[in-house]
């Protein structure tokens, strides 16, 4: 939905004159365009982690390499990309994932379906997460 279409004075809104170059606004405007049209804008999509993951999962149904560097800066979007697009590990995002106990646990249990050694140190800081992790993967950690 293009919200600019519903505003009486849309040219007065933030980003109106530059909306094609602001990734989050661009994505809101163009996410329902046809695939051939979106391909022209991959460099803009690749500037925003949310737009990159959405583009990869909804339109490409495949990895979006141009967006992986920005995705790898977010534990949330790295996890989502690994689980919903790659259906497996996302090595570029593992460093940022390993800095968050919740995302480390989710990455281990939902994506890797096994231990995530890089995230174990941070998971140990949360007793509930660590208990669940030990229960799932054993005491020999």
Order of alpha helices (4+ residues) and beta strands (2+ residues): alpha-alpha-alpha-alpha-alpha-alpha-alpha-alpha-alpha-alpha
